[in-house]
């Protein structure tokens, strides 16, 4: 069974930075496109960044230039470097596979809060 464990969230001021981590176990991780998703209160979960097994990355327009996704296949880890955080970025952030409309079981996510 696939297990996803996100960490690294917290409270930062606008303009601050965070680095999120996601540990993946129970699957041959390196063959999958992985993504970071976020869900703000009252909103649907959305994909904000993805990275293919070859390392190609894609970003949602609102985060381009500020968030950077990366992966370490040897460690079964996915990362999200978040810079220049804005008041519209707060949400629970999750990692999961990017595969149409099917996902592995969701982890608990990690909360990002941006406030002065």
N, C-alpha and C positions, 0 to 999 in steps of 0.2 A: 504494500500500500504506500502511495506517495505521501510524504509528509513535507510540509512547507512551514518554516519557522522564520518569521520576519523580526528584525530588531533594529535599533538605532534611532527611532523617533524621539521626539522631545519638544520642548518649548524653545523657540528662538525668536529673536527680534526680526523685524523686516530687514531684509538685506543680509541676513545671516545664512549659515550653511549647516547642513546635516549630511551624514552618510548613512544610508540605509543598507542593511545586509539581509540576505535571504539564504538560508540553508535548505537544500533540497536533498531528500533521501528517499530510497525505495524505488528508484527508476534510473535507467541509463540516461542521465541528465544531458550529456553532451550532444545528443542528436536533436534536441528540441529547441525551437524558438521560444525564448522566455520573455516575459513582460512584467512591468510594474504597472499596477492599476491603483486607482484611488477612488474613495467614496466619501463625499462630503455629506453632512446631515441633510436629509431631504432630497438627495440627488442619487442618480443611478451610478453604479460603478463604471468607471471609464478607464480605458487603456491610455497611459501617458507615455510609455517608452517601451521599446522592444529591441531584442538583440537576437539575431539568428545564430545558428550553430557555427556559421562562418565568421561571425563578428560584425555583420552589417547591422546598423542601428537605425531606428525610426523614432520620431518624436511627435507628439501632439503639438500643434502650433503654439499653444499657450506656454509651453515649457521649453521650446527650442532655445538653445543657447544658455540655458540655466541648469538643466538637468542632464546628467550623463549616466547612461546605463553601461555596465560592464559585467563580465562573467569570468569566473575561474573554473574551468571544467575539471581541473585536477582536484579541486576542493569541493566541487558541487555547490558553488556559491554564485549568487547574482547580487550585484551592488547597484545602488542609485546614489550618485553624488548630486546633492541638491545645493545650488548656490543662488545668491540673490533672491532669497525666498520672499514671496509677496503675500499680502493679506488674503489673496484668493487661493493660495496653495494648501491651507489646512484641510486635512482629511485623514482618514485611516488608509494607509498604504499597504498594498498586498502584492506579492509576487505570484505568478502562476504561468502556466504554459499559454502560448498564443496559438490557438488552433480552432479557428472558426468560432462556433458558439458552444464548444465543450471545454471544460476545464477539469483539472484535478480538484480534489477536495480543498477548499480554501483554508489557509492558516488563520491565525488570530489577528494578523495585521499589526501594524505599528502606527501609533498616533503621531501626527505632525501638527504642531500648533505654532502659529505665527502671531505674535502679539508684542506690542511695545509696553 
